[in-house]
Amino acid sequence: MVKTMSSLMPEESGRRRLSSRMVTVDVYGQLAAAILRNDIPPASRVNINALAVSLGVSATPVREALARLESDGLVTQLHLKGYRTTDLLTQREIRDLWQFRMLIEPYGAGHAATAASPEQIAALQHEINSFTSAPTGSDFDSYQDFSDHDARLHGLILEVSGNDVITRAFQRTNCHLHAFRLAYDRSAGSATVNEHVAIVDRISAGDATGAAAAMMEHLAHSRDRLLPLAKGT
């Protein structure tokens, strides 16, 4: 049967929508990497048209990617002036953000220890086993993968705790992206891996007190590793 123009249009339209989404995702990934590597410096104006030309795309996927990056806290929109990249965290902001984490994450780890199902324990162990050592070189992708693992593990622990409000609050901080901008190209240290293992071991053992304590210790060390990299007091 010969297809009419009208019968072809929905399929072609669907391909165009899929292609448009793929372009936006690709642009988002490239811009996010450039910001995280500080190739686009902190507190810099973002020229949408210049980015579109350099990436070989129209301005539309750049705008869509920037909107997503704004929700990540990596850019901010200026009234009638477009976008600029956000500043790096200061020492005060690190202290404030980690104080918030130290209020919710030990609580979440403790509850996870009593609430986790065997399947959830297996998921935590699988995530731990996906990174048995921290990156030691300067390869961006390795650090990005490790940062993603860190975010997944902390998010999964909060999900296992069963408190959706806490989980969403943690996700909105985008703390791992902000920490990555400070710590990229520096050794994350095997201490982080060991601390993660200790937390999951306590959760797996059903030890609520031990899991909360291990999480608190990990967050304190994480904060102290970041503070020397930030400006301010």
N, CA, C and O of each residue as an XYZ file, in Angstrom:
932
protein
N       0.855     -1.196      0.000
C       0.000      0.000      0.000
C       0.888      1.242      0.000
O       1.863      1.320      0.748
N       0.543      2.200     -0.838
C       1.315      3.432     -0.922
C       0.934      4.335      0.234
O      -0.247      4.587      0.472
N       1.923      4.816      0.945
C       1.676      5.718      2.071
C       1.455      7.132      1.565
O       2.186      7.619      0.702
N       0.455      7.774      2.103
C       0.209      9.164      1.763
C       1.110     10.055      2.600
O       1.724      9.599      3.564
N       1.188     11.340      2.224
C       1.988     12.301      2.980
C       1.484     12.401      4.406
O       2.277     12.498      5.343
N       0.151     12.377      4.579
C      -0.400     12.498      5.926
C      -0.048     11.307      6.786
O       0.109     11.463      7.997
N       0.083     10.103      6.205
C       0.435      8.922      6.990
C       1.900      8.917      7.368
O       2.277      8.271      8.345
N       2.739      9.622      6.619
C       4.164      9.685      6.925
C       4.464     10.719      8.012
O       5.413     10.550      8.778
N       3.688     11.755      8.085
C       4.013     12.874      8.961
C       4.149     12.504     10.439
O       5.101     12.964     11.069
N       3.245     11.689     11.043
C       3.410     11.368     12.462
C       4.740     10.680     12.752
O       5.402     10.995     13.741
N       5.138      9.723     11.873
C       6.399      9.016     12.081
C       7.577      9.975     11.960
O       8.494      9.951     12.781
N       7.546     10.816     10.936
C       8.640     11.772     10.744
C       8.678     12.789     11.873
O       9.748     13.187     12.333
N       7.489     13.205     12.315
C       7.430     14.149     13.433
C       8.007     13.530     14.685
O       8.708     14.195     15.446
N       7.715     12.251     14.905
C       8.263     11.561     16.075
C       9.772     11.486     16.022
O      10.446     11.658     17.037
N      10.313     11.222     14.812
C      11.771     11.165     14.679
C      12.391     12.518     14.959
O      13.448     12.614     15.584
N      11.712     13.581     14.483
C      12.248     14.924     14.714
C      12.251     15.252     16.212
O      13.206     15.832     16.728
N      11.154     14.866     16.910
C      11.109     15.130     18.355
C      12.200     14.364     19.081
O      12.852     14.901     19.976
N      12.402     13.096     18.691
C      13.449     12.293     19.307
C      14.811     12.902     19.029
O      15.646     13.000     19.929
N      15.043     13.318     17.766
C      16.317     13.925     17.405
C      16.545     15.204     18.207
O      17.660     15.459     18.663
N      15.496     16.009     18.382
C      15.620     17.256     19.138
C      16.002     16.983     20.578
O      16.856     17.667     21.141
N      15.364     15.974     21.181
C      15.695     15.624     22.569
C      17.133     15.145     22.673
O      17.841     15.492     23.619
N      17.566     14.350     21.705
C      18.933     13.829     21.739
C      19.946     14.962     21.622
O      20.978     14.946     22.293
N      19.655     15.940     20.778
C      20.551     17.089     20.633
C      20.632     17.848     21.948
O      21.722     18.228     22.373
N      19.486     18.078     22.603
C      19.478     18.808     23.873
C      20.267     18.061     24.934
O      21.029     18.665     25.690
N      20.083     16.743     24.992
C      20.823     15.934     25.969
C      22.316     16.029     25.717
O      23.102     16.156     26.656
N      22.710     15.966     24.446
C      24.130     16.057     24.094
C      24.696     17.426     24.466
O      25.788     17.520     25.027
N      23.951     18.485     24.153
C      24.400     19.836     24.490
C      24.502     19.989     26.002
O      25.468     20.560     26.509
N      23.511     19.481     26.716
C      23.558     19.536     28.187
C      24.811     18.845     28.707
O      25.507     19.387     29.566
N      25.104     17.658     28.196
C      26.275     16.919     28.667
C      27.568     17.667     28.413
O      28.451     17.697     29.270
N      27.685     18.277     27.228
C      28.903     19.016     26.902
C      29.061     20.263     27.771
O      30.158     20.566     28.238
N      27.953     20.987     27.984
C      28.025     22.197     28.800
C      28.282     21.851     30.270
O      29.066     22.523     30.941
N      27.622     20.806     30.763
C      27.838     20.403     32.157
C      29.298     20.034     32.378
O      29.898     20.440     33.373
N      29.872     19.266     31.456
C      31.274     18.875     31.589
C      32.188     20.093     31.563
O      33.145     20.170     32.334
N      31.896     21.048     30.677
C      32.733     22.249     30.583
C      32.673     23.067     31.874
O      33.676     23.642     32.296
N      31.495     23.116     32.499
C      31.357     23.862     33.756
C      32.041     23.116     34.895
O      32.732     23.727     35.710
N      31.854     21.808     34.958
C      32.457     21.021     36.033
C      33.981     21.020     35.943
O      34.665     20.989     36.966
N      34.512     21.053     34.717
C      35.969     21.129     34.537
C      36.483     22.546     34.728
O      37.690     22.785     34.740
N      35.541     23.495     34.880
C      35.880     24.917     34.957
C      36.470     25.446     33.660
O      37.170     26.459     33.658
N      36.183     24.745     32.530
C      36.531     25.300     31.225
C      35.717     26.567     30.978
O      36.199     27.526     30.375
N      34.478     26.552     31.453
C      33.692     27.786     31.536
C      33.823     28.231     32.988
O      33.226     27.612     33.869
N      34.580     29.276     33.259
C      34.917     29.624     34.648
C      33.684     29.967     35.490
O      32.647     30.352     34.950
N      33.801     29.827     36.801
C      32.712     30.242     37.689
C      32.403     31.730     37.513
O      33.289     32.532     37.218
N      31.132     32.080     37.698
C      30.660     33.471     37.640
C      30.924     34.112     36.280
O      31.184     35.313     36.202
N      30.859     33.312     35.200
C      31.082     33.834     33.852
C      29.762     33.949     33.104
O      28.888     33.092     33.229
N      29.626     35.029     32.319
C      28.448     35.170     31.468
C      28.462     34.077     30.401
O      29.515     33.721     29.872
N      27.285     33.557     30.098
C      27.153     32.507     29.091
C      26.471     33.110     27.866
O      25.329     33.564     27.943
N      27.178     33.112     26.737
C      26.650     33.661     25.495
C      25.977     32.534     24.713
O      26.648     31.661     24.162
N      24.648     32.565     24.673
C      23.889     31.482     24.049
C      24.232     31.346     22.572
O      24.457     30.235     22.092
N      24.275     32.446     21.852
C      24.547     32.387     20.417
C      25.959     31.884     20.129
O      26.175     31.112     19.195
N      26.914     32.330     20.941
C      28.294     31.873     20.737
C      28.410     30.369     21.014
O      29.112     29.654     20.299
N      27.720     29.897     22.049
C      27.739     28.462     22.342
C      27.085     27.674     21.216
O      27.584     26.621     20.819
N      25.978     28.178     20.708
C      25.290     27.493     19.618
C      26.205     27.347     18.408
O      26.248     26.290     17.778
N      26.933     28.409     18.086
C      27.850     28.355     16.946
C      28.976     27.361     17.209
O      29.309     26.557     16.338
N      29.557     27.409     18.391
C      30.695     26.534     18.695
C      30.284     25.060     18.742
O      31.090     24.180     18.437
N      29.028     24.791     19.124
C      28.549     23.410     19.209
C      27.883     22.950     17.914
O      27.564     21.772     17.754
N      27.677     23.890     16.993
C      27.073     23.536     15.713
C      25.599     23.201     15.803
O      25.104     22.343     15.073
N      24.896     23.880     16.700
C      23.454     23.652     16.873
C      22.738     25.000     16.855
O      23.373     26.054     16.821
N      21.415     24.949     16.878
C      20.645     26.185     16.989
C      20.642     26.647     18.438
O      21.118     25.941     19.327
N      20.109     27.822     18.666
C      20.067     28.361     20.026
C      19.079     27.614     20.913
O      19.211     27.636     22.137
N      18.084     26.949     20.309
C      17.023     26.299     21.100
C      17.558     25.216     22.033
O      17.267     25.273     23.228
N      18.330     24.221     21.552
C      18.836     23.212     22.486
C      19.791     23.788     23.528
O      19.903     23.241     24.625
N      20.476     24.871     23.208
C      21.354     25.520     24.194
C      20.503     26.106     25.322
O      20.829     25.949     26.498
N      19.405     26.785     24.953
C      18.516     27.344     25.978
C      17.909     26.235     26.844
O      17.811     26.374     28.063
N      17.505     25.140     26.205
C      16.910     24.029     26.946
C      17.930     23.394     27.889
O      17.602     23.030     29.018
N      19.160     23.266     27.419
C      20.214     22.710     28.269
C      20.514     23.637     29.438
O      20.740     23.171     30.555
N      20.519     24.937     29.195
C      20.788     25.903     30.265
C      19.684     25.894     31.320
O      19.956     26.075     32.507
N      18.447     25.683     30.892
C      17.353     25.580     31.859
C      17.565     24.383     32.780
O      17.303     24.461     33.980
N      18.036     23.290     32.219
C      18.326     22.106     33.038
C      19.524     22.357     33.947
O      19.528     21.942     35.106
N      20.526     23.028     33.426
C      21.703     23.344     34.238
C      21.349     24.301     35.373
O      21.976     24.275     36.432
N      20.337     25.149     35.148
C      19.893     26.036     36.224
C      19.274     25.232     37.356
O      19.489     25.541     38.528
N      18.505     24.198     37.012
C      17.925     23.356     38.059
C      19.002     22.568     38.790
O      18.814     22.175     39.941
N      20.136     22.335     38.124
C      21.281     21.666     38.770
C      22.083     22.622     39.653
O      22.943     22.186     40.418
N      21.805     23.921     39.550
C      22.555     24.893     40.327
C      23.896     25.260     39.723
O      24.739     25.849     40.400
N      24.109     24.918     38.449
C      25.388     25.215     37.799
C      25.378     26.535     37.042
O      26.433     27.121     36.798
N      24.189     27.004     36.670
C      24.056     28.337     36.077
C      22.876     29.032     36.739
O      22.023     28.388     37.350
N      22.838     30.333     36.614
C      21.714     31.106     37.120
C      21.284     32.088     36.038
O      22.114     32.607     35.291
N      19.994     32.335     35.961
C      19.475     33.237     34.940
C      19.426     34.653     35.479
O      18.921     34.898     36.575
N      19.955     35.580     34.699
C      19.963     36.988     35.068
C      18.828     37.691     34.335
O      18.626     37.463     33.143
N      18.100     38.531     35.026
C      16.959     39.212     34.427
C      17.389     40.052     33.221
O      18.174     40.993     33.340
N      16.855     39.684     32.069
C      17.123     40.380     30.797
C      18.585     40.316     30.362
O      18.989     41.036     29.448
N      19.382     39.464     31.005
C      20.815     39.404     30.675
C      21.301     37.984     30.368
O      22.503     37.761     30.229
N      20.395     37.044     30.263
C      20.815     35.696     29.948
C      21.263     34.916     31.175
O      20.681     35.044     32.252
N      22.306     34.102     31.000
C      22.776     33.211     32.064
C      24.226     33.500     32.427
O      24.979     34.084     31.648
N      24.594     33.077     33.628
C      26.003     33.033     34.021
C      26.214     31.793     34.869
O      25.287     31.307     35.516
N      27.432     31.285     34.862
C      27.746     30.144     35.717
C      27.763     30.596     37.178
O      28.107     31.738     37.485
N      27.391     29.694     38.058
C      27.371     30.032     39.481
C      28.789     30.040     40.050
O      29.711     29.468     39.469
N      28.940     30.691     41.182
C      30.227     30.711     41.875
C      30.517     29.341     42.477
O      29.610     28.537     42.691
N      31.785     29.092     42.742
C      32.153     27.913     43.518
C      31.695     28.100     44.960
O      31.556     29.225     45.440
N      31.463     26.991     45.636
C      31.086     27.070     47.038
C      32.198     27.724     47.856
O      33.380     27.448     47.653
N      31.802     28.588     48.775
C      32.753     29.147     49.734
C      32.851     28.211     50.935
O      32.071     27.267     51.064
N      33.807     28.478     51.802
C      33.928     27.659     53.003
C      32.665     27.734     53.856
O      32.221     26.727     54.406
N      32.095     28.920     53.964
C      30.863     29.051     54.744
C      29.728     28.234     54.140
O      28.978     27.577     54.860
N      29.605     28.278     52.813
C      28.541     27.519     52.153
C      28.745     26.020     52.319
O      27.777     25.275     52.471
N      30.002     25.572     52.292
C      30.278     24.161     52.536
C      29.846     23.775     53.943
O      29.189     22.753     54.143
N      30.222     24.605     54.924
C      29.830     24.301     56.304
C      28.309     24.245     56.448
O      27.770     23.344     57.091
N      27.624     25.219     55.841
C      26.164     25.256     55.949
C      25.533     24.045     55.269
O      24.629     23.420     55.824
N      26.007     23.713     54.072
C      25.437     22.603     53.325
C      25.715     21.274     54.023
O      24.840     20.414     54.115
N      26.937     21.119     54.508
C      27.269     19.854     55.180
C      26.583     19.757     56.550
O      26.302     18.653     57.015
N      26.317     20.873     57.189
C      25.544     20.827     58.426
C      24.151     20.282     58.149
O      23.634     19.469     58.916
N      23.542     20.729     57.048
C      22.247     20.202     56.646
C      22.338     18.700     56.373
O      21.483     17.932     56.814
N      23.370     18.287     55.648
C      23.533     16.865     55.353
C      23.728     16.051     56.632
O      23.244     14.925     56.743
N      24.440     16.636     57.592
C      24.704     15.905     58.832
C      23.458     15.805     59.723
O      23.425     15.031     60.680
N      22.446     16.596     59.392
C      21.170     16.477     60.097
C      20.307     15.367     59.495
O      19.630     14.639     60.221
N      20.332     15.239     58.159
C      19.406     14.304     57.522
C      20.017     12.949     57.162
O      19.324     11.933     57.219
N      21.298     12.913     56.795
C      21.842     11.659     56.280
C      22.153     10.621     57.353
O      21.908      9.439     57.115
N      22.680     10.995     58.528
C      22.814      9.977     59.572
C      21.458      9.400     59.985
O      21.328      8.201     60.227
N      20.461     10.268     60.059
C      19.097      9.815     60.343
C      18.652      8.818     59.274
O      18.103      7.762     59.589
N      18.896      9.167     57.992
C      18.515      8.275     56.912
C      19.250      6.954     56.955
O      18.650      5.905     56.723
N      20.547      6.986     57.248
C      21.330      5.752     57.318
C      20.835      4.858     58.455
O      20.744      3.640     58.297
N      20.515      5.463     59.597
C      19.997      4.688     60.719
C      18.684      4.013     60.383
O      18.487      2.840     60.700
N      17.782      4.745     59.743
C      16.508      4.155     59.353
C      16.678      3.114     58.262
O      15.956      2.117     58.238
N      17.622      3.332     57.360
C      17.882      2.353     56.305
C      18.305      1.022     56.915
O      17.951     -0.038     56.398
N      19.052      1.068     58.002
C      19.534     -0.161     58.638
C      18.391     -1.015     59.173
O      18.501     -2.240     59.227
N      17.312     -0.381     59.560
C      16.175     -1.134     60.106
C      15.100     -1.413     59.057
O      14.264     -2.296     59.245
N      15.120     -0.658     57.945
C      14.042     -0.776     56.960
C      14.437     -1.526     55.697
O      13.563     -1.937     54.933
N      15.742     -1.718     55.455
C      16.198     -2.262     54.171
C      15.738     -3.705     53.966
O      15.843     -4.545     54.859
N      15.223     -3.966     52.759
C      14.880     -5.330     52.370
C      16.134     -6.028     51.840
O      17.132     -5.367     51.556
N      16.093     -7.353     51.705
C      17.255     -8.043     51.120
C      17.615     -7.512     49.732
O      18.791     -7.433     49.377
N      16.593     -7.149     48.950
C      16.854     -6.617     47.612
C      17.537     -5.255     47.694
O      18.416     -4.951     46.887
N      17.141     -4.448     48.649
C      17.757     -3.130     48.815
C      19.192     -3.253     49.328
O      20.072     -2.498     48.913
N      19.420     -4.195     50.219
C      20.797     -4.455     50.680
C      21.665     -4.874     49.496
O      22.808     -4.435     49.369
N      21.119     -5.722     48.635
C      21.869     -6.167     47.454
C      22.183     -4.987     46.539
O      23.270     -4.913     45.966
N      21.224     -4.059     46.401
C      21.454     -2.884     45.556
C      22.565     -2.006     46.131
O      23.400     -1.491     45.386
N      22.578     -1.835     47.449
C      23.644     -1.061     48.093
C      24.996     -1.738     47.899
O      25.986     -1.079     47.582
N      25.034     -3.052     48.091
C      26.286     -3.781     47.912
C      26.760     -3.715     46.464
O      27.959     -3.606     46.204
N      25.821     -3.781     45.520
C      26.185     -3.677     44.106
C      26.810     -2.321     43.812
O      27.794     -2.231     43.077
N      26.235     -1.260     44.392
C      26.786      0.074     44.163
C      28.183      0.193     44.766
O      29.078      0.774     44.153
N      28.369     -0.351     45.959
C      29.698     -0.344     46.593
C      30.707     -1.081     45.719
O      31.830     -0.612     45.532
N      30.307     -2.233     45.183
C      31.226     -3.044     44.387
C      31.549     -2.422     43.033
O      32.499     -2.837     42.370
N      30.761     -1.425     42.616
C      31.021     -0.776     41.329
C      32.235      0.145     41.397
O      32.802      0.505     40.365
N      32.639      0.529     42.617
C      33.845      1.349     42.795
C      34.595      0.835     44.019
O      34.244      1.145     45.157
N      35.622      0.054     43.766
C      36.424     -0.486     44.866
C      37.657      0.363     45.141
O      38.367      0.121     46.117
N      37.922      1.356     44.294
C      39.036      2.280     44.530
C      38.682      3.628     43.931
O      37.911      3.713     42.975
N      39.245      4.667     44.496
C      38.989      6.027     44.025
C      39.989      6.394     42.932
O      41.094      5.852     42.902
N      39.617      7.310     42.032
C      40.574      7.743     41.007
C      41.771      8.458     41.627
O      41.639      9.167     42.624
N      42.921      8.262     41.033
C      44.130      8.893     41.558
C      44.797      9.810     40.545
O      45.674     10.594     40.905
N      44.392      9.721     39.281
C      44.986     10.564     38.247
C      44.193     11.840     38.057
O      43.571     12.346     38.991
N      44.221     12.358     36.829
C      43.523     13.611     36.553
C      42.476     13.443     35.455
O      42.010     14.429     34.885
N      42.105     12.194     35.157
C      41.157     11.934     34.086
C      39.757     12.380     34.501
O      39.225     11.926     35.514
N      39.166     13.279     33.704
C      37.860     13.856     34.046
C      36.781     12.787     34.137
O      35.998     12.779     35.087
N      36.731     11.881     33.158
C      35.669     10.887     33.133
C      35.702      9.991     34.365
O      34.654      9.619     34.893
N      36.912      9.641     34.827
C      37.016      8.800     36.018
C      36.468      9.521     37.245
O      35.753      8.936     38.059
N      36.814     10.796     37.364
C      36.302     11.570     38.489
C      34.791     11.754     38.385
O      34.084     11.708     39.392
N      34.299     11.963     37.157
C      32.860     12.117     36.968
C      32.131     10.838     37.356
O      31.093     10.885     38.017
N      32.669      9.703     36.949
C      32.052      8.419     37.298
C      32.044      8.213     38.810
O      31.067      7.719     39.372
N      33.138      8.595     39.461
C      33.213      8.417     40.911
C      32.228      9.346     41.617
O      31.593      8.952     42.595
N      32.100     10.576     41.122
C      31.142     11.517     41.695
C      29.711     11.004     41.520
O      28.891     11.108     42.432
N      29.422     10.449     40.338
C      28.097      9.883     40.087
C      27.819      8.718     41.036
O      26.717      8.583     41.566
N      28.829      7.885     41.239
C      28.693      6.765     42.185
C      28.409      7.279     43.590
O      27.542      6.750     44.285
N      29.136      8.306     44.005
C      28.952      8.892     45.335
C      27.518      9.391     45.504
O      26.879      9.136     46.525
N      27.016     10.110     44.487
C      25.654     10.641     44.549
C      24.625      9.516     44.565
O      23.647      9.573     45.311
N      24.848      8.490     43.739
C      23.903      7.361     43.708
C      23.837      6.662     45.060
O      22.754      6.335     45.545
N      25.009      6.434     45.670
C      25.033      5.710     46.942
C      24.311      6.483     48.032
O      23.482      5.926     48.751
N      24.625      7.764     48.154
C      23.972      8.570     49.194
C      22.467      8.675     48.927
O      21.660      8.607     49.854
N      22.104      8.841     47.666
C      20.686      8.919     47.333
C      19.966      7.614     47.606
O      18.834      7.613     48.090
N      20.619      6.501     47.297
C      20.014      5.188     47.514
C      19.799      4.920     48.995
O      18.772      4.363     49.382
N      20.753      5.310     49.820
C      20.604      5.121     51.266
C      19.376      5.874     51.777
O      18.605      5.347     52.579
N      19.204      7.100     51.312
C      18.040      7.882     51.734
C      16.746      7.275     51.204
O      15.732      7.277     51.902
N      16.768      6.760     49.983
C      15.579      6.101     49.440
C      15.219      4.869     50.270
O      14.045      4.624     50.545
N      16.229      4.098     50.668
C      15.985      2.900     51.473
C      15.384      3.266     52.832
O      14.617      2.494     53.406
N      15.734      4.432     53.331
C      15.196      4.863     54.628
C      13.690      5.060     54.574
O      13.017      5.002     55.603
N      13.156      5.293     53.377
C      11.715      5.395     53.205
C      11.137      6.778     53.397
O       9.917      6.938     53.382
N      11.983      7.791     53.579
C      11.481      9.151     53.789
C      11.640      9.946     52.491
O      12.731     10.417     52.172
N      10.549     10.088     51.756
C      10.612     10.756     50.457
C      10.934     12.241     50.579
O      11.591     12.807     49.706
N      10.477     12.872     51.653
C      10.727     14.301     51.838
C      12.223     14.552     51.983
O      12.767     15.466     51.362
N      12.883     13.744     52.797
C      14.322     13.880     52.988
C      15.062     13.598     51.682
O      16.012     14.301     51.338
N      14.628     12.578     50.965
C      15.287     12.236     49.699
C      15.214     13.381     48.712
O      16.214     13.717     48.079
N      14.036     13.992     48.570
C      13.891     15.109     47.634
C      14.701     16.324     48.085
O      15.285     17.027     47.260
N      14.734     16.565     49.389
C      15.510     17.699     49.901
C      16.989     17.512     49.590
O      17.669     18.461     49.200
N      17.483     16.304     49.759
C      18.880     16.008     49.442
C      19.161     16.211     47.967
O      20.179     16.801     47.605
N      18.265     15.725     47.105
C      18.474     15.848     45.657
C      18.528     17.306     45.225
O      19.285     17.657     44.320
N      17.736     18.152     45.859
C      17.685     19.564     45.457
C      18.961     20.321     45.819
O      19.219     21.382     45.250
N      19.757     19.810     46.740
C      20.997     20.515     47.094
C      22.046     20.434     45.995
O      22.916     21.299     45.898
N      21.965     19.380     45.153
C      22.986     19.172     44.104
C      24.397     19.244     44.690
O      25.326     19.723     44.040
N      24.542     18.763     45.925
C      25.812     18.938     46.635
C      26.980     18.251     45.926
O      28.108     18.739     45.979
N      26.717     17.123     45.266
C      27.815     16.408     44.631
C      28.363     17.156     43.422
O      29.564     17.115     43.154
N      27.479     17.842     42.689
C      27.958     18.642     41.554
C      28.828     19.796     42.041
O      29.883     20.072     41.469
N      28.382     20.465     43.095
C      29.142     21.597     43.616
C      30.482     21.143     44.211
O      31.500     21.815     44.048
N      30.470     20.013     44.892
C      31.713     19.482     45.458
C      32.672     19.072     44.337
O      33.882     19.270     44.446
N      32.128     18.503     43.265
C      32.956     18.064     42.149
C      33.705     19.237     41.532
O      34.875     19.104     41.173
N      33.044     20.383     41.403
C      33.702     21.556     40.819
C      34.914     21.983     41.638
O      35.890     22.492     41.087
N      34.855     21.781     42.937
C      35.987     22.137     43.792
C      37.087     21.085     43.757
O      38.275     21.407     43.750
N      36.668     19.817     43.736
C      37.636     18.743     43.973
C      38.124     18.066     42.706
O      39.014     17.218     42.776
N      37.563     18.417     41.527
C      38.003     17.760     40.304
C      39.510     17.945     40.107
O      40.070     19.004     40.391
N      40.146     16.875     39.610
C      41.577     16.844     39.341
C      42.400     16.752     40.631
O      43.601     17.022     40.634
N      41.740     16.371     41.712
C      42.454     16.087     42.958
C      42.047     14.698     43.428
O      40.915     14.271     43.202
N      42.946     14.005     44.066
C      42.632     12.649     44.493
C      41.473     12.646     45.476
O      41.498     13.351     46.484
N      40.449     11.838     45.171
C      39.321     11.700     46.089
C      39.743     10.922     47.326
O      39.125     11.051     48.383
N      40.783     10.122     47.202
C      41.307      9.423     48.361
C      40.588      8.117     48.612
O      39.367      8.026     48.488
N      41.365      7.101     48.967
C      40.776      5.805     49.293
C      39.933      5.877     50.548
O      39.114      4.994     50.801
N      40.131      6.936     51.346
C      39.345      7.084     52.572
C      37.857      7.143     52.252
O      37.048      6.579     52.989
N      37.482      7.815     51.165
C      36.074      7.911     50.794
C      35.485      6.532     50.539
O      34.388      6.224     51.006
N      36.208      5.707     49.803
C      35.739      4.356     49.511
C      35.580      3.562     50.801
O      34.567      2.891     50.997
N      36.575      3.635     51.680
C      36.511      2.894     52.940
C      35.346      3.356     53.809
O      34.699      2.547     54.473
N      35.085      4.658     53.801
C      33.972      5.196     54.589
C      32.635      4.712     54.040
O      31.726      4.380     54.801
N      32.521      4.675     52.715
C      31.299      4.158     52.100
C      31.066      2.699     52.495
O      29.950      2.308     52.836
N      32.127      1.909     52.443
C      32.016      0.490     52.804
C      31.554      0.342     54.251
O      30.708     -0.501     54.550
N      32.101      1.154     55.142
C      31.725      1.074     56.552
C      30.242      1.378     56.746
O      29.572      0.719     57.542
N      29.732      2.366     56.027
C      28.311      2.724     56.145
C      27.434      1.571     55.680
O      26.503      1.174     56.381
N      27.726      1.034     54.506
C      26.895     -0.031     53.949
C      27.011     -1.300     54.786
O      26.032     -2.033     54.927
N      28.176     -1.569     55.338
C      28.337     -2.733     56.219
C      27.414     -2.627     57.429
O      26.785     -3.612     57.816
N      27.327     -1.438     58.031
C      26.463     -1.243     59.214
C      24.989     -1.347     58.835
O      24.186     -1.906     59.583
N      24.638     -0.807     57.669
C      23.246     -0.922     57.207
C      22.914     -2.388     56.954
O      21.852     -2.863     57.357
N      23.810     -3.101     56.293
C      23.591     -4.512     55.978
C      23.445     -5.354     57.235
O      22.719     -6.348     57.246
N      24.144     -4.951     58.301
C      24.084     -5.686     59.561
C      22.862     -5.308     60.399
O      22.634     -5.892     61.458
N      22.079     -4.339     59.933
C      20.920     -3.902     60.688
C      21.269     -3.080     61.907
O      20.476     -2.982     62.843
N      22.468     -2.480     61.902
C      22.968     -1.710     63.045
C      22.648     -0.228     62.830
O      23.425      0.498     62.210
N      21.508      0.207     63.343
C      21.066      1.586     63.117
C      22.013      2.602     63.739
O      22.358      3.601     63.108
N      22.432      2.349     64.970
C      23.334      3.284     65.652
C      24.677      3.361     64.934
O      25.220      4.446     64.732
N      25.203      2.209     64.551
C      26.486      2.177     63.851
C      26.420      2.811     62.481
O      27.366      3.476     62.060
N      25.298      2.613     61.765
C      25.143      3.205     60.438
C      25.085      4.725     60.525
O      25.704      5.425     59.724
N      24.335      5.231     61.507
C      24.241      6.686     61.688
C      25.599      7.277     62.037
O      25.979      8.328     61.521
N      26.332      6.591     62.920
C      27.655      7.078     63.327
C      28.634      7.048     62.166
O      29.424      7.976     61.995
N      28.588      5.985     61.365
C      29.492      5.876     60.219
C      29.199      6.961     59.190
O      30.117      7.517     58.587
N      27.914      7.261     58.992
C      27.559      8.333     58.058
C      28.021      9.687     58.584
O      28.547     10.499     57.824
N      27.832      9.934     59.860
C      28.264     11.200     60.444
C      29.774     11.381     60.301
O      30.245     12.465     59.958
N      30.517     10.328     60.563
C      31.976     10.390     60.442
C      32.388     10.651     58.992
O      33.289     11.448     58.731
N      31.727      9.980     58.058
C      32.044     10.165     56.642
C      31.783     11.607     56.203
O      32.605     12.205     55.508
N      30.655     12.155     56.604
C      30.319     13.522     56.207
C      31.282     14.539     56.812
O      31.652     15.514     56.159
N      31.681     14.310     58.046
C      32.648     15.214     58.685
C      33.975     15.196     57.932
O      34.572     16.247     57.697
N      34.441     13.993     57.551
C      35.692     13.889     56.797
C      35.542     14.502     55.405
O      36.453     15.171     54.917
N      34.391     14.274     54.768
C      34.137     14.839     53.444
C      34.181     16.357     53.480
O      34.789     16.992     52.619
N      33.533     16.930     54.482
C      33.565     18.397     54.649
C      34.987     18.889     54.836
O      35.392     19.874     54.219
N      35.740     18.217     55.674
C      37.101     18.661     55.974
C      38.037     18.503     54.774
O      39.029     19.223     54.665
N      37.728     17.567     53.877
C      38.535     17.426     52.660
C      38.263     18.559     51.681
O      39.145     18.941     50.912
N      37.038     19.103     51.706
C      36.666     20.162     50.768
C      37.060     21.556     51.241
O      37.413     22.410     50.428
N      37.001     21.789     52.546
C      37.202     23.149     53.061
C      38.500     23.807     52.584
O      38.471     24.983     52.223
N      39.641     23.099     52.566
C      40.870     23.775     52.120
C      40.836     24.185     50.648
O      41.647     25.009     50.226
N      39.925     23.631     49.867
C      39.859     23.937     48.436
C      38.998     25.156     48.148
O      39.004     25.670     47.029
N      38.253     25.625     49.153
C      37.289     26.712     48.949
C      37.852     28.027     49.469
O      38.755     28.054     50.304
N      37.290     29.119     48.949
C      37.673     30.450     49.413
C      36.808     30.873     50.597
O      35.737     30.317     50.837
N      37.293     31.857     51.319
C      36.530     32.391     52.441
C      36.856     31.713     53.744
O      37.775     30.899     53.837
N      36.077     32.067     54.756
C      36.320     31.506     56.088
C      35.045     30.880     56.598
O      35.020     30.345     57.706
